[in-house]
Amino acid sequence: MSLRGTIVSAVLLMALVLTASCGRVDRSRSVIIWEQMDPKEQEFFDIHVAEFQRRNPQYADFTIERVHYRTEDLQTQFQTAALAYGGPSMVYGPADKIGPYSIMGLLMPVEELLPQSEIDRFEPETLPILDDHVWGLPDHVGNHLTLVANLDLVAEIATDTDQWLTQLAQATIDEDGDGRPEQYGLVFNLLEPFWLVPWLGGFGGWVMDDASAPTLDSTAMVGALEFLNDLKKSRVVPLECDYPLADTIFKEGRAAYIINGPWSWEGYREAGINVGLAPMPKVSATGIWPAPMTSAKCYSVNRYLDPETHEVTAALLSYLTGTEVQIALAKGLSVMPGDKEASRNPDILNDPALLASQAQIEKGRLMPIVPEMRAIWDAMRPAYQSVMNGELEPEDAARQMQDRAATMIERMRE
């Protein structure tokens, strides 16, 4: 049996044991959404669900519940529950998770629940499509990294890395000379390869080829790793920095720049930061713009949705991804809509933050939703962290990433 088959069988066995021990849960009067939303997204979701219930009294006998999970926990929990023919009505998260879900047979194609006219509302490139099926509907697109500046510390946002590196050095201040700056030029998550990928693009590379084979052992990867490691060596970023620390330092006004996504921008404004948004600076050595991964955040439907809830789930899915809700999310979260009509709304077309976001999206690349992407993330992470910790040279890290990804994908395809 292949590794993939073994994993699926083990998860299924675990799910069946859990189901047998807990008894069958009656889901016929409930619509349950498992999500990995940030707090602001949760707030909007709850408002929109309340409005849906107000407008649709015919579904008063149904409860609508939202259950929050951390990113990796959501995937594991959904796989376990759905393989045992249980779990939520819908699952919400980035589109790259849809590849593994659909391959395992856990999702219902959207066209089985909603008419084609609902699917036609969306820009085709925003839809998660595999094997000619649509596996989810987005309530917004982008989910991308961009450059965020504290305009009280930055007179002009840099457009190329030569200018930017000079700015970062000038903005890094160690007032007491203890080697730990009180203010940094830049903060970002040094642990996750999601923050590495834009620079891989800026040095002319990408994570996979058209056949979904990894392309990590490249001069572009070496260049990207060297560039980020040099930032650390020059001390313009903290020596150790995960996502919460980067977020906190920037909110405290102790960093000139942060690299982060649309989910964070409103929080910085609420913290009193004079925020400016722009694409990540062009790599001066190559003349290429960094290419952050872009993707949709989607609602996908459980293949084993209780038949009694098909109608209400379809109605809720249509509403939560509808024009009205997408416009509200775009204005409130600075995200881009996937709905065609919402994209043409004048308030969105003229919003400075959304224009800056769109400028970065145009320089990005769609995140692959094929199952191989998960193996590539898992292969990149330890080698990237080892480079940033000074334990591995960029050339060795690139080879290690490639070998690990190729091995994992080969086992997955057996």
For each residue, the residues with C-beta under 8 A, 3 or more apart:
1: 5 6 9
2: 5 6 411 412 413 414
3: 6 7 411 412 414
4: 7 8 411 412 413 414
5: 1 2 8 9
6: 1 2 3 9 10
7: 3 4 10 11
8: 4 5 11 12 83 104
9: 1 5 6 12 13
10: 6 7 13 14
11: 7 8 14 15 79 80 83
12: 8 9 15 16 83 84
13: 9 10 16 17
14: 10 11 17 18 80
15: 11 12 18 19 80 81 83 84 86
16: 12 13 19 20 84
17: 13 14 20 21
18: 14 15 21 22 80 84
19: 15 16 22 23 24 84 85 86
20: 16 17
21: 17 18
22: 18 19 25
23: 19
24: 19 86
25: 22 86
26: 29
27: 30 32 86 89 306 309
28: 306 308 309
29: 26 61 62 63 308 309
30: 27 62 63 64 65 89 309
31: 62 63 64 65 89 90 309 312 313 316
32: 27 64 65 66 67 88 89 90
33: 45 64 65 66 67 88 89 90 91 92 299
34: 67 68 69 74 77 78 87 88 90 91 92
35: 41 42 45 66 67 68 69 74 91 92 93
36: 68 69 70 71 74 92 93
37: 41 42 45 68 92
38: 41 42 263
39: 42 43
40: 43 44 263 266 267 332 333
41: 35 37 38 44 45 263 333
42: 35 37 38 39 45 46 66 68
43: 39 40 46 47
44: 40 41 47 48 328 329 332 333
45: 33 35 37 41 42 48 49 66 320
46: 42 43 49 50 66
47: 43 44 50 51
48: 44 45 51 52 319 320 325 328
49: 45 46 52 53 64 66 316 320
50: 46 47 53 54
51: 47 48 54 55
52: 48 49 55 56 64 315 316 319 320
53: 49 50 56 59 60 64
54: 50 51 57
55: 51 52
56: 52 53 59 315
57: 54 60
58:
59: 53 56 62 312 315
60: 53 57
61: 29
62: 29 30 31 59 309 312
63: 29 30 31
64: 30 31 32 33 49 52 53 316
65: 30 31 32 33
66: 32 33 35 42 45 46 49
67: 32 33 34 35 88
68: 34 35 36 37 42
69: 34 35 36 73 74 77
70: 36 73 74
71: 36 74 75 93
72: 75 76
73: 69 70 76 77
74: 34 35 36 69 70 71 77 78 91 93 97
75: 71 72 78 79 97 100
76: 72 73 79 80
77: 34 69 73 74 80 81 87
78: 34 74 75 81 82 87 88 91 101 106
79: 11 75 76 82 83 100 101 104 106
80: 11 14 15 18 76 77 83 84
81: 15 77 78 84 86 87 88
82: 78 79 85 86 87 101 104 106 302 303 304
83: 8 11 12 15 79 80 104 106
84: 12 15 16 18 19 80 81 87
85: 19 82 304
86: 15 19 24 25 27 81 82 304
87: 34 77 78 81 82 84 91 302 304
88: 32 33 34 67 78 81 91 302
89: 27 30 31 32 33 301 302 305 306 309 313
90: 31 32 33 34 299 300 301 302 313 316 317
91: 33 34 35 74 78 87 88 97 101 299 300 302
92: 33 34 35 36 37 297 298 299 300
93: 35 36 71 74 97 297 298
94: 97 143 295 296 297 298 367
95: 98 128 136 138 295 296 297 298 367 369
96: 99 295 367 368 369 373 374
97: 74 75 91 93 94 100 101
98: 95 101 102 107 128 130 135 136 298 300 369
99: 96 102 103 130 368 369 370 371 372 373 374
100: 75 79 97 103 104 371 374
101: 78 79 82 91 97 98 104 106 107 135 300
102: 98 99 105 106 107 130 131 133 135
103: 99 100 371
104: 8 79 82 83 100 101
105: 102 303
106: 78 79 82 83 101 102 302 303
107: 98 101 102 135 136 300 301 302 303
108: 112 113 301 302 303 305
109: 112 113 133 134 135
110: 113 114 118 119 133 134 135 136 137 301 317
111: 114 116 119 133 134
112: 108 109
113: 108 109 110 301 305 310 313 314 317
114: 110 111 118 119 137 314 317 318
115: 118 119
116: 111 119 120
117: 120 121
118: 110 114 115 121 137 318
119: 110 111 114 115 116 122 127 134 137
120: 116 117
121: 117 118 323 339 340 341
122: 119 126 127 137 138 338 339 340
123: 126 127 141 338 340 343
124: 127 129
125: 366
126: 122 123 138 141 296 338
127: 119 122 123 124 134 136 137 138 296 338
128: 95 98 134 135 136 138 296 298 300 369
129: 124 132 133 134 135
130: 98 99 102 133 135 369 370
131: 102
132: 129
133: 102 109 110 111 129 130
134: 109 110 111 119 127 128 129 137
135: 98 101 102 107 109 110 128 129 130 298 300
136: 95 98 107 110 127 128 296 298 299 300 301
137: 110 114 118 119 122 127 134 298 299 317 321
138: 95 122 126 127 128 141 296 297 298 299 321 338
139: 297 298 299 320 321 325 326 329 338
140: 143 296 297 326 329 330 333 335 336 337 338
141: 123 126 138 294 295 296 297 335 336 337 338 361
142: 261 262 294 295 335 336 357 361
143: 94 140 261 262 263 294 295 296 297 335
144: 261 262 292 293 294 295 357 360 361 364
145: 194 195 198 259 260 261 280 292 360
146: 259 260 261 262 277 278 279 280 292 356 357 360
147: 157 257 259 277 278 279 280 281 360
148: 250 257 258 259 260 264 265 268 275 276 277
149: 153 154 157 256 257 275 276 277 278
150: 153 154 250 253 255 256 257 273 274 275 276
151: 154 274 275 276
152: 253 273 274
153: 149 150 171 183 253 255 256
154: 149 150 151 157 167 171 256 257 276
155:
156:
157: 147 149 154 276 278
158: 161 163 164 167 281
159: 163 278 281 282
160: 163 164 281 282 283 284
161: 158 164 165 227 281 282 283 284 285
162: 165 166 284
163: 158 159 160 166 167 281
164: 158 160 161 167 168 281
165: 161 162 168 169 234 236
166: 162 163 169 170
167: 154 158 163 164 170 171 185 256 257
168: 164 165 171 172 185 186 231 234 236 256 257
169: 165 166 172 185 234 236
170: 166 167 185
171: 153 154 167 168 183 184 185 236 255 256 257
172: 168 169 181 183 184 185 235 236
173: 181 182 183
174: 177 178 179 180 181 182
175: 182
176: 182
177: 174
178: 174
179: 174 235
180: 174
181: 172 173 174 184 235
182: 173 174 175 176 254
183: 153 171 172 173 254 255 256
184: 171 172 181 187 236 237 238 249 254 255 256
185: 167 168 169 170 171 172 236 237 255 256 257
186: 168 231 236 237 255 256 257 258 259
187: 184 237 238 241 245 246 249 250 255 257 258
188: 195 237 241 246 258 259 260
189: 192 194 195 241 242 243 246
190: 195 228 232 237 238 240 241 242 385 388
191: 241 242 243 381 385 388
192: 189 195 196 243 381
193: 196 197 377 380 381 384
194: 145 189 197 293
195: 145 188 189 190 192 198 259
196: 192 193 199 200 224 225 228 380 384
197: 193 194 200 201 207 291 292 293
198: 145 195 201 202 259 280 290 291 292 293 364
199: 196 202 203 223 224 227 228 283 290
200: 196 197 203 205 206 207 220 221 224 291
201: 197 198 204 205 206 220 288 289 290 291 292 364 365
202: 198 199 224 280 282 283 286 288 289 290 291
203: 199 200 219 220 221 223 224 227 283 285 286 288
204: 201 219 220 223 286 288
205: 200 201 215 218 219 220 221 224
206: 200 201 209 215 220 291 365
207: 197 200 214 215 216 368 373 376 380
208: 212 213 214 215 368 372 373 376
209: 206 212 213 215
210:
211:
212: 208 209 368 370 372 409
213: 208 209 372 406 409
214: 207 208 372 375 376 379 401 402 405 406 409
215: 205 206 207 208 209 218 402
216: 207 221 376 379 380 398 401 402 405
217: 221 398 399 401 402 403
218: 205 215 221 222 398
219: 203 204 205 222 223
220: 200 201 203 204 205 206 223 224
221: 200 203 205 216 217 218 224 225 394 397 398 401
222: 218 219 225 226 394 395 398
223: 199 203 204 219 220 226 227 285 286
224: 196 199 200 202 203 205 220 221 227 228
225: 196 221 222 228 229 384 387 394 397 398
226: 222 223 229 230 394
227: 161 199 203 223 224 230 231 283
228: 190 196 199 224 225 231 232 387 388
229: 225 226 232 233 387 388 394
230: 226 227 233 234
231: 168 186 227 228 234 236 237
232: 190 228 229 235 237 239 388
233: 229 230
234: 165 168 169 230 231
235: 172 179 181 232 239
236: 165 168 169 171 172 184 185 186 231
237: 184 185 186 187 188 190 231 232 241
238: 184 187 190 241 245 246 249
239: 232 235
240: 190 245
241: 187 188 189 190 191 237 238 245 246 249
242: 189 190 191 245 246
243: 189 191 192 246 247
244: 247 248
245: 187 238 240 241 242 248 249
246: 187 188 189 238 241 242 243 249 250 255 258 260
247: 243 244 250 251 258 260 264 267
248: 244 245 251 252
249: 184 187 238 241 245 246 252 254 255 258
250: 148 150 187 246 247 253 254 255 258 260 268 273
251: 247 248 267 268 271 273
252: 248 249 271
253: 150 152 153 250 272 273
254: 182 183 184 249 250
255: 150 153 171 183 184 185 186 187 246 249 250 258
256: 149 150 153 154 167 168 171 183 184 185 186
257: 147 148 149 150 154 167 168 171 185 186 187
258: 148 186 187 188 246 247 249 250 255 264 268
259: 145 146 147 148 186 188 195 198 280
260: 145 146 148 188 246 247 250 263 264 265
261: 142 143 144 145 146 264
262: 142 143 144 146 265 333 334 335 357
263: 38 40 41 143 260 333
264: 148 247 258 260 261 267 268
265: 148 260 262 268 269 275 277 334 353
266: 40 269 270 332 333 334
267: 40 247 251 264 270 271
268: 148 250 251 258 264 265 271 273 275
269: 265 266 272 273 275
270: 266 267
271: 251 252 267 268
272: 253 269
273: 150 152 250 251 253 268 269
274: 150 151 152
275: 148 149 150 151 265 268 269
276: 148 149 150 151 154 157
277: 146 147 148 149 265 352 353 356 357 360
278: 146 147 149 157 159 356 359 360
279: 146 147 289 290 356 359 360 363
280: 145 146 147 198 202 259 289 290 292 360 363
281: 147 158 159 160 161 163 164 290
282: 159 160 161 202 287 288 289 290
283: 160 161 199 202 203 227 286 287 288 289 290
284: 160 161 162 287
285: 161 203 223
286: 202 203 204 223 283
287: 282 283 284
288: 201 202 203 204 282 283 291
289: 201 202 279 280 282 283 363
290: 198 199 201 202 279 280 281 282 283 363
291: 197 198 200 201 202 206 288 363 364 365
292: 144 145 146 197 198 201 280 360 363 364 365
293: 144 194 197 198 364 365 366 367
294: 141 142 143 144 361 364 365 366 367
295: 94 95 96 141 142 143 144 366 367 369
296: 94 95 126 127 128 136 138 140 141 143 338
297: 92 93 94 95 138 139 140 141 143
298: 92 93 94 95 98 128 135 136 137 138 139
299: 33 90 91 92 136 137 138 139 317 320 321
300: 90 91 92 98 101 107 128 135 136
301: 89 90 107 108 110 113 136 305 313 317
302: 82 87 88 89 90 91 106 107 108 305
303: 82 105 106 107 108
304: 82 85 86 87
305: 89 108 113 301 302 309 310 313
306: 27 28 89 309 310
307: 310
308: 28 29
309: 27 28 29 30 31 62 89 305 306 312 313
310: 113 305 306 307 313 314
311: 314 315
312: 31 59 62 309 315 316
313: 31 89 90 113 301 305 309 310 316 317
314: 113 114 310 311 317 318
315: 52 56 59 311 312 318 319
316: 31 49 52 64 90 312 313 319 320
317: 90 110 113 114 137 299 301 313 314 320 321
318: 114 118 314 315 321 322
319: 48 52 315 316 322 325
320: 45 48 49 52 139 299 316 317 325
321: 137 138 139 299 317 318 325 326 338 339
322: 318 319 325 326 339
323: 121 326 327 337 339 341 342
324: 327 328
325: 48 139 319 320 321 322 328 329
326: 139 140 321 322 323 329 330 337 338 339 342
327: 323 324 330 331 337 342 345 347 348
328: 44 48 324 325 331 332
329: 44 139 140 325 326 332 333 335 337
330: 140 326 327 333 334 335 336 337 342 345 348 351 354
331: 327 328 347 348 351
332: 40 44 266 328 329
333: 40 41 44 140 262 263 266 329 330
334: 262 265 266 330 351 353 354 357
335: 140 141 142 143 262 329 330 357
336: 140 141 142 330 343 348 354 357 358 361
337: 140 141 323 326 327 329 330 342 343 345 348
338: 122 123 126 127 138 139 140 141 296 321 326 342 343
339: 121 122 321 322 323 326 342 343
340: 121 122 123 343 344
341: 121 323 344 345
342: 323 326 327 330 337 338 339 345 348
343: 123 336 337 338 339 340 348
344: 340 341 348 349
345: 327 330 337 341 342 348 349
346: 349 350
347: 327 331 350 351
348: 327 330 331 336 337 342 343 344 345 351 354
349: 344 345 346
350: 346 347 355
351: 330 331 334 347 348 354 355
352: 277 355 356
353: 265 277 334 356 357
354: 330 334 336 348 351 357 358
355: 350 351 352 358 359
356: 146 277 278 279 352 353 359 360
357: 142 144 146 262 277 334 335 336 353 354 360 361
358: 336 354 355 361 362
359: 278 279 355 356 362 363
360: 144 145 146 147 277 278 279 280 292 356 357 363 364
361: 141 142 144 294 336 357 358 364
362: 358 359
363: 279 280 289 290 291 292 359 360
364: 144 198 201 291 292 293 294 360 361
365: 201 206 291 292 293 294
366: 125 293 294 295
367: 94 95 96 293 294 295 373
368: 96 99 207 208 212 372 373
369: 95 96 98 99 128 130 295 373
370: 99 130 212 373
371: 99 100 103 374 375 412
372: 99 208 212 213 214 368 375 376 409 412
373: 96 99 207 208 367 368 369 370 376 377
374: 96 99 100 371 377 378
375: 214 371 372 378 379 405 408 409 412
376: 207 208 214 216 372 373 379 380 405 409
377: 193 373 374 380 381
378: 374 375 381 404 405 408
379: 214 216 375 376 382 383 401 402 404 405 408
380: 193 196 207 216 376 377 383 384 401 405
381: 191 192 193 377 378 384 385
382: 379 385 386 400 404
383: 379 380 386 387 392 397 398 400 401 404
384: 193 196 225 380 381 387 388 397 401
385: 190 191 381 382 388 389
386: 382 383 389 391 392 397
387: 225 228 229 383 384 390 391 392 393 394 397
388: 190 191 228 229 232 384 385
389: 385 386 392
390: 387
391: 386 387
392: 383 386 387 389 396 397 400
393: 387 396 397
394: 221 222 225 226 229 387 397 398
395: 222 398 399
396: 392 393 399 400
397: 221 225 383 384 386 387 392 393 394 400 401
398: 216 217 218 221 222 225 383 394 395 401 402
399: 217 395 396 402 403
400: 382 383 392 396 397 403 404
401: 214 216 217 221 379 380 383 384 397 398 404 405
402: 214 215 216 217 379 398 399 405 406
403: 217 399 400 406 407
404: 378 379 382 383 400 401 407 408
405: 214 216 375 376 378 379 380 401 402 408 409
406: 213 214 402 403 409 410
407: 403 404 410 411
408: 375 378 379 404 405 411 412
409: 212 213 214 372 375 376 405 406 412 413
410: 406 407 413 414
411: 2 3 4 407 408 414
412: 2 3 4 371 372 375 408 409
413: 2 4 409 410
414: 2 3 4 410 411
